[in-house]
Amino acid sequence: MYSEDTFFHLTVQGRIGLVILSLFLGAITIGLYWKISNRFRIVVKVLCAVVFIWVFIWLSPQAYYLYYIQLIDGLPLQNVIQFPPSPIEVFQTITFSGQSNLSNHGKGLVFWAMTLIALKQVSK
């Protein structure tokens, strides 16, 4: 499934760095979500998770591009953030029905981690 993923075109050090960056960005997103959504009811918590993943899908490519500048010689310093993702793109990401690659599946996992946090907070 992932054999053609660009992740596997990186060196071992590049892969390790990408995994660390991904874990860091995911942890920051989930941590901010937990801190902000902690005081709301379940419906608002889930809506917050959708907003957080929408923002993550929209803005995180810039962080990844800055990382790739370190790995690939000659990449120009530029803004790679485009228009915000459509609701369909967000839906495909969180339901794992879009492109099957590590990036999209990782984003989907971040959403479901936030959703599990919401459910856990409600069960307290």
N, C-alpha and C positions, 0 to 999 in steps of 0.2 A: 504494500500500500504506500509506503513512504520511500521506496527505493529511489525515486527520481527527485525527492525533496532537495532543495538547495542546501539544506543543513549538511548533507553528506558530501558536498563539494568543498567544505571548509577543512582546514587542518584540524588535528585533534585539539590543539590549543584554541583555535577559533571556535570549535564546537563547545568546548568547556566554557569559554567566555560568553558565548551566546546563551548557554543554559543558565549561567550565573545572572546575566542581564535579564533574562526572561523571568527567572525566579524572583529577582529583585523588583522588577516592574509589577509582577503579579502580587507580590507581598505588599507593596506600597498601595496598590489599588484596593486589595482586599482589606488592608488595615484602615485606609481612609473610609471605605464603605462601612466597616464595622463601627468606627467611631461616629460617623454621621447618622447611620440608620438605627443605632442602638435604641433610640427613644421613640421610634415609630411603631405603628401596628403592622401586621404582616403584609397587608396589601401595599402599603407605602414602602415597606422594606423591599418587596419584590420589584416594584416600580423603580426604586433607587438602584437596585442591581442592574436593571435594564439600562438606566441612564449611565451608570458607571461603566458598563461594558461598551456602550455606544461611544462614550468619550475615549475609552481605552483603544477601541478599534480605530477611532479617528486619529488620535494623537500619537500613539506608540510608534508608528512607523518612523517618526523623526528620531527617536532614541535609537532604534535599530540602525537607521542610516548612519548616525554618528558613530556607532560601533563599527559598521562596515567600512567607514572611512579609515579606521585604524588598520583594517585587515587588507584592504585592496588599494594598491597604489593608483593614484590618478583620479580617484573619485572627487568631483568638485564639492566644495561646501555649499549646500543649497537646502532650501526648504522643500521637503517632500510631502508635507501635509496637504491633502487635497480637500475636496468638499466632504462634509460629514457623510458617513455611510447611510444608505437608505434603510428604512425599516425592514425591507426584505433581506438585505445583507446581514443586518443584525440578527434577524430571525434565523437565517440559514446558519449563522455562526453558532448561536446558542442551541440549535437543534442538530448540529453536526450534519446538516444536509447540503452545505455548500461544497466548495472545493475540499478534497481530502488531502490536507497537508498538515504538518506539525504546527504551523503558525495558527491556522484556523481552529484546530482541535485544542491547542493550548488556550486560546481565547475563550472557547466554549467551556473549558474546565474552570477558568477564572470565574465565569458567570455562575456555573453550578456550585462552585465553592461559596460564592456570596449568597446564593439561594439557600444552601445548607446552613450557613451562619444565620440567616434570617429565621429559618425553621428552629434552629437550636435556641435562638434568643426568645422565641415565642414559647417554647416548652419550659422555660425557667419558671 
